[in-house]
Amino acid sequence: MTAYLQTSRLVLSRFTPDDAELLVELDSDPEVMRYLTGEPTPRAEVEDVVLPEILKVYAEHPRLGTFKAESADGFIGWFGLQPTDEPTTAGVGYRLNRAAWGKGYATEGTKALIAKAFTELGMDRVVADTMAVNHRSRAVMRRSGLRFLKVYHEHFDDPLPGTEFGEVLYGVDRATWEAGRHG
């Protein structure tokens, strides 16, 4: 399969219908899911909802989506460049297995996706969000060139610990990103 994006250590490519087991394994780690749902994602949900939604985005937005991330060690998780309500704004994100944490992959992949959004996809803005208490992801956002925009609060029927501190939105527009690259 053709790579969607390649960095010095990562190859990002589209998931296929045969990749459910990779997603099940990734989403079965409670620590990986800590700031998302707080619990492993059931296999049936991955097979019947998660993977079909990933494939649907490819069909509806061929240049965007959630992409399988592989390093020299094999599958390490995924990176996403997602459509938003604004046609020239993309949302960036990632989910990596614990073995890949602390190795710079999150920043490397996120920076590469931001660059692709601006240089190849014609985006005007890239955004990312996480729980305010997810300090590791917030650090990745900052290292990737995203800037803090705001704290906001959402209602959750079954809130995770830390939800009371809100969600945070980070972002960068094309002009700011270009100034940082060339400044």
LINPE-V155110 format. One record per pair of residues at least 12 apart in sequence whose C-alpha atoms are under 8 Angstrom apart, sorted by sequence separation. I is the first residue (numbers start at 0). GAP is how many residues later the second one is. If there is no record, write none. Layout:
# LINPE-V155110
i;gap
I;GAP
I;GAP
This chain:
# LINPE-V155110
i;gap
0;12
27;12
53;12
65;12
66;12
79;12
80;12
93;12
113;12
152;12
153;12
0;13
26;13
27;13
65;13
66;13
78;13
79;13
127;13
152;13
153;13
26;14
27;14
65;14
78;14
79;14
151;14
152;14
64;15
65;15
78;15
150;15
151;15
63;16
64;16
65;16
77;16
78;16
93;16
150;16
151;16
23;17
63;17
64;17
76;17
77;17
92;17
150;17
151;17
23;18
63;18
64;18
76;18
77;18
91;18
127;18
149;18
150;18
23;19
63;19
76;19
126;19
131;19
148;19
149;19
75;20
76;20
147;20
148;20
149;20
75;21
91;21
147;21
148;21
23;22
60;22
91;22
147;22
148;22
22;23
75;23
146;23
147;23
75;24
145;24
146;24
145;25
146;25
19;26
145;26
19;27
89;27
144;27
22;28
132;29
140;29
78;30
131;30
19;31
78;31
109;31
130;31
131;31
80;32
130;32
132;32
144;32
89;33
106;33
110;33
131;33
16;34
87;34
88;34
91;34
105;34
106;34
109;34
110;34
130;34
131;34
16;35
87;35
88;35
89;35
90;35
91;35
92;35
130;35
131;35
80;36
87;36
88;36
89;36
90;36
91;36
106;36
107;36
130;36
131;36
87;37
88;37
89;37
90;37
106;37
129;37
130;37
16;38
88;38
128;38
129;38
14;39
15;39
128;39
129;39
14;40
128;40
127;41
128;41
126;42
127;42
126;43
127;43
126;44
125;45
126;45
124;46
125;46
124;47
125;47
124;48
123;49
124;49
123;50
14;51
25;51
122;51
13;52
14;52
13;53
14;53
21;53
12;54
13;54
22;54
11;55
12;55
11;56
12;56
117;56
10;57
11;57
10;58
11;58
62;58
9;59
10;59
9;60
10;60
9;61
8;62
9;62
3;63
8;63
31;63
31;64
31;65
11;66
31;66
11;67
30;67
28;68
25;70
25;71
9;95
34;95
8;96
34;96
9;99
34;99
6;101
6;102
6;105
4;107
4;108
37;122
36;123
34;125
